[in-house]
Amino acid sequence: MTHVGYAPGKLLLSGEHSVVYGHPAIALPVSLGVSVYLEPTDRPLELPNIDPRLSAAWRSVLPSFGYRVRIETNLPIGKGMGSSAALSIATLRALASAKGFTPTFAWLYEKGFEIETHFHGNPSGVDHALCAMEQSLWYEKDGPKLEPFGIPTLRLLIMDSGTKGNTGELVAGVRARHPQNESILDKIGDLTQEIGHTLKAPHPDMKHLGSLLHQNHIQLQALGVSTPTLDHLVDTAIKAGAYGAKLSGAGGGGIALALVENSEPIADAIQKIGYDCFTIETHTPKESL
Ligand code: PMV
């Protein structure tokens, strides 16, 4: 019998990189995700040839005999939308199904951490915590502190820079420039706190939120994880009328997000300069959290 596990991708609204140093991050699930199928065979473990780090991660948790792994995904891979964490958690859910138990959050979080370290040595844990919880999250690495974080409906334009960033290398680069970059990380921490307060207001001020997201991008630029293309996408979106925009995820490529009222003119501007984009809306009801 084939066993399947699913996990959604994520967006980091704020707190990438600074979360590795104990500051908070706000992460949102998206309706795109990854399914991992474990198909029974009578041969040694067969893996799709995607990435050697992924193969090592799979070999570390799956039985060495009796399954072929197949994946289906509509989540852009390696673009800062948490694809490695989604693959990890989806694999663990398929494995739990094969072993006949219902995975707890604690098991997914602990095992997910082990798998994520194959991708980048020092993960904060926010990506796979979000994948395992499947709801918007306020996350702090120390503890860890994980709080469901209800947010209002936000319309976000996701803009694809067309290249992939290497999370492990980017995190290591920030570490190599530490502690000289500490004040930048602190500023991102403060901005995340203010973004959190703004989102919790009864009627969040979108202009203010957009400005905070843009300030966050400027700090990520100063941290050295943006690229000229990401900067161009952010500037183009703001000039076309977005409330604000920032890179999202580790940077070095991947995606940027823009907070928008009406995505059409902004999507047109992004497509005119030659980049793909799509709109998503967040849907976490405040009352339920
Ligand atoms: O690019 P992604 O989706 O892997 O996001 C990484 C987020 C970082 O803060 C840069 C790293 C981490 O472990 O939190």
Residues whose N, C-alpha, C, O or C-beta is under 5 A from the ligand:
A	BS01	PMV	G15 E16 H17 V19 G80 M81 G82 N122 P123 S124 G125 V126 T167 G249 A250
